[in-house]
Amino acid sequence: MKKKTREWFGNRHQLLSDYGTREDAYAFVLDRLIKRVEYNKTEAGIRGLVKGRVKGFDAFYRKLLEKNVDRAIANPFEDIADIVGLRVVVPFLEDVHSIETLIKKSFDVLEVENKSRELSIGEFGYDSTHVTVEVPQDILDEAGLAEILVCEIQIRTILQDAWAEVEHELVYKTGIDNSAVEASIRRKLIALNATLSLADITFQELRDYQKKRAQDVQVRHQKLLDKVSTIPEKMALRAGGDAANMARDETAAGSETSESNTMFMEALDAHLDNRLERALELYTQILLETPNHYIYNHRGLVYFAMSDYRKAVDDFTAAIELQPGDTRVYTNRGLAYRMLREYESALADFERSIDINPFWADTFYGRALTHYDMGNVSAALADCDVAIDIKPGFKQVVRFKQFLLSIMQGA
């Protein structure tokens, strides 16, 4: 075996020369791979940082000698898998799997390794997914490389990446073998490793919880405001904004104190479960302690669901006084005015909402319903068209437009 290693000792100078002729091409390949992974990641809606490096000659040569102990290497520039290396750093554990799936769809994958599964409890390594891929032929052609080239893509969370960087400085770069590390230091490293692993798991659990709450809001919010509907098909308007906006409201509204946050979450649960009296009681308690425009908006929605539109208007007005720039509250108050048949006030609120944010489809839908109530079918139809342009998948508006067209055809 050692004879194979020695075969490369005498060729170091030639290897260095060959490596030098390829170095610029490797840099070009790295740039193209980073841009391709970054583009695919962004298109998939995954947040994260893509970075990379070209392995320096000394590190390349050292790895060649190590690998050649186990097997003869005929062409090191094809056999060393990480001359070009990428790393994708993402916020959450689920993103690691998403990026791995994305890479499998975008490249020809040769190997996938999960480093944590290869380590015993006494070793310091941390979770990391390594995917070895073939560099696409079009990139090789642009770079002017004739041989096959593979690339290793490491996928880590932010915490995994932080651990890897620190471990590299503490252990790897010092050349200390794991077995030689003092027992007390080993215990500290293992404990820290476990703490970071738990933190990653906890962050993922928190994200899962937030997603579940947003889904709950989305499922039940339509039911909550079903009373807005006035046309024969019983179409409902979402008067309080989408689930993501409501989820952000929850965080902002509950940020004052831990106690108020707990009360707010209980109030929101009651609100979504249609236990409106309980939600009203809790929102009122919170407002007595900390007046907040988000809470006034939520309580206004409760009054709206209870058909107490005048009190809903009062709460939406209080919210606007505290935060004049929230387009959703103007739209909500416009809908309440509409239910009170105070159409001019409703239209004024919809206009103000559009002035603040002209790209929120819900406002145009609310104004379309108001125009319909006032007998102005052509204006209602025009607002439906704008709403559909902004949000092509807005099914309620599409159905309402079909209803309006049927009226016009019947006339």
C-alpha positions, 0 to 999 in steps of 0.5 A, a space after each residue: 500500500 505504501 508503495 502506491 503512495 510513494 508513486 506520487 512523491 516523485 510527481 509532486 512538481 508535475 502535479 503542481 504544474 498540472 494543477 496550475 493550468 486548471 486553477 482558473 477553470 476550477 474558479 470558473 466552475 465554482 462561480 457557476 455552481 454557486 450561481 446555479 445553486 443560488 438560483 434554484 434555491 431562490 426559485 424554490 423559496 428556500 432561505 440560506 447562504 451559498 458559499 464555496 472554495 477551490 481546494 488549494 494545492 497543498 490540501 489537494 496533494 495531502 488528500 491524494 496521498 491519503 486516498 492513495 493508501 487505500 487504492 491506486 489513483 490513476 487520475 487525481 483530478 477526477 478522483 479527488 471529489 472535493 477540489 471544488 466544494 460548495 456549502 449551503 447554510 440554512 436556518 432550519 433542519 427541514 431546510 437541510 432536507 429541502 436543499 438535499 432534494 433540490 440538489 438531487 433534482 438539479 444534478 447527477 448525484 453520485 453519493 450522499 453522506 450523513 456525517 452524524 451517522 458515521 460518528 460515535 458518541 465520543 467523537 466531536 463531529 456534528 450533523 452535516 449532509 454531504 452530497 457528491 455531484 457531477 459538475 454539469 457538462 455545460 459548465 465543464 465546456 464553458 470552463 474548458 475542462 476535458 475531464 470529468 469533475 465532481 463537486 462536494 456540496 455540504 448542507 448544514 444549518 447555521 448552528 451546524 456550520 458554526 460548530 464546524 468552523 470552531 471545531 476546525 480551529 480547535 481540533 482539525 487545524 491543530 492536528 490533534 487526534 480525537 483520541 488524544 484530547 483530554 477527557 475533561 475537554 472531550 466531555 465539554 465538547 460532547 456536551 456543547 455538541 449535544 446542546 447545539 443539536 438540541 437547539 437545532 431541534 428546538 428551533 425546528 419545533 418552534 417553526 413547526 408550531 408557527 406553521 401549524 398556527 398559520 394553517 389553523 388561521 387560514 382554515 378557520 379565518 374564512 369561516 370566521 368572516 362568512 357573514 360578509 357574504 351578500 350575494 346568492 352564492 354565499 361568497 365570503 370575503 377574508 376581512 382580516 388579511 391572510 394567514 401570514 399577516 395574522 401570524 405576524 400580528 400574533 407575535 407583535 401583539 403578544 410581545 409586551 409581556 409573557 403574561 399578555 402573550 399567553 393571554 393573547 394566544 388563548 384569546 386567538 385560540 378562542 377566536 379561531 374556535 368561534 368561542 367569541 364571548 371568551 375571545 372578546 373577554 380576553 381581548 378586552 382584558 389585554 386592552 385594559 393593560 396595554 392598548 395595542 392596535 393589533 388587539 383592537 383589530 382582532 377584537 373588532 373582528 370578533 364584534 364583526 363576527 357577532 354582528 355588532 358592526 358599530 362596535 367593530 367600527 369603534 375598535 377599527 377606528 381605535 386601531 387606526 388612531 394608534 397605527 394610521 398606516 395599517 391598510 388591513 384595518 381600513 379595509 376591515 372598517 370599510 367592510 363593517 361600514 358596508 354591513 351598516 349600509 354606510 356605503 360612502 364611509 366604506 368607499 372612503 376607507 377602501 380608498 385610503 387602504 388602496 392609497 397605503 397599499 395598492 397591491 392588496 387584492 382584498 381591498 378591491 374585492 371589498 370595494 367591488 362588493 360595496 359597488 354591487 350593493 350600491 347598484 354599480 355593477 360596472 364599477 364592481 366588475 372593474 374592481 374584480 378585474 384589478 383584484 384578479 390581476 393582483 391575485 390570479 388565484 383569488 377564487 372568491 373574486 373569480 366567482 363573484 365576477 362570473 356572478 356579475 357577468 351573469 347579471 349583465 348578460 341577463 340585463 
